Each structure stands twice: as C-alpha cells, then as structure tokens.
Amino acid sequence: TVKDGDTGFSIALDYGVPWTAIAAANGIDAKAPVKAGQKLTIPTLTTAAAAPATAAAPKPAATAAAPAAAKLPADTKAPRFAWPHGGDVRRAFTARKGTASYHDGIDLTATDGDAVRASADGKVIFAGQGPKEYGLTVILYHTGRWTTTYSFLDKITVKDGEKVKKGERIGLAGTTGLATSPQLHFEVRRNRVAQDPADYLP
C-alpha cells in the first residue's frame, strides 16, 4: 500500500524490483505518480514476465495475494563493492544527524563521458530521470537489502531489469542534477538507509 511520500523510485528501492515491472504488473503508466493508499502488487522475479498479461483488469483476488508477493528481501552482509569510477573524492559522505548539511553519498571527479561501472553484481531497478537533484540515475539492487545509486550521469547505458556484472559499464559521467562540473554521485544503501561508501570500498 502506497504511503505518503512514496514514489516509484522509492518503491523500486524498497523491494529490489524495477519500477517498470511493478507498473506493468498493475496496469499503470510507469511515468504517472503514485497516490497514497493505492494498492500495488509487487511481482517476483519468476512472475514478473507474466504480469502484463493479467494486469489489464486487476481483481480483488490479486489484491489479496499481494502481501505474500510483496515480502521484502532478507538482509545479508554487504557485497564486495568496487570503486565505480577512478576519480578523486571531491565531496565526502555526511550522515543525517538532524541537520540540513547531510550528504548521502560521495561525489567523484570525472570527465564528461567517462565510463561509470557497476560497483558489484546486481540488477537494474531504476534507470532514468531521478529526483531533480540527482539527474540521470541508475540504481542497482544487490543481495539482501543492499543497493547502489549512480547519479549526475550524462547517459545511461543499461535498462530496467537488466542484470549487470561488477565492473560493467552502466552509464557515462556528466553534469545532470545538481552537478556543477562533470562528476559522479555514488551511494551505498542498506535497508534504504544511506551508508558511508568509504566503509565498503577497497
């Protein structure tokens, strides 16, 4: 059930399922905003491919089955993350401690068009225009409740639902969102809570 403040972006992040697959399973436009109170079926990996065929006319029985399908993934240890780009850290992580000066990830210097690479094996759960401050963004779901976010991209080279390997190119560095120069904004999240990437990178 959609809560106040939820977006397709945040729901995909919560369940580790591409927003386009969730939208298709519910017969809704992936670009349309979600509304508080709206009930969504979250497809599993094995049922996602069949979801569009039954999505045209949602039935009460499908809604009743949603809680079982929407079980959150189990938590696991962090994957072995690698640096997504070789640039210098121009802005470090700052934890949220009741102030407005937090920074949920790290920003790495780059040159326009530099390859941005997957920090670990994963699945693309978001590939497109993120919140305006993020610009073009890719989010990868890893094991358990771990995700990584890659923003300020000039171009995205992967699609929703695509599986990627560690080190595989997922986009090109750029200046979208709040970026004032070519750079990459990179986040590591556990249970949707931002972690300091420096704690997990070699």
Salt bridges, closest charged atoms under 4 A:
ASP6 OD2 - LYS3 NZ 3.63
ASP14 OD2 - ARG192 NH1 3.09
ASP75 OD2 - ARG190 NH2 2.99
ASP104 OD2 - ARG96 NH2 2.56
ASP104 OD2 - ARG189 NH2 3.10
ASP107 OD2 - HIS103 NE2 3.40
ASP107 OD1 - HIS185 ND1 2.71
ASP114 OD2 - HIS85 NE2 2.89
GLU187 OE2 - HIS185 NE2 2.73
GLU187 OE1 - ARG189 NE 2.83
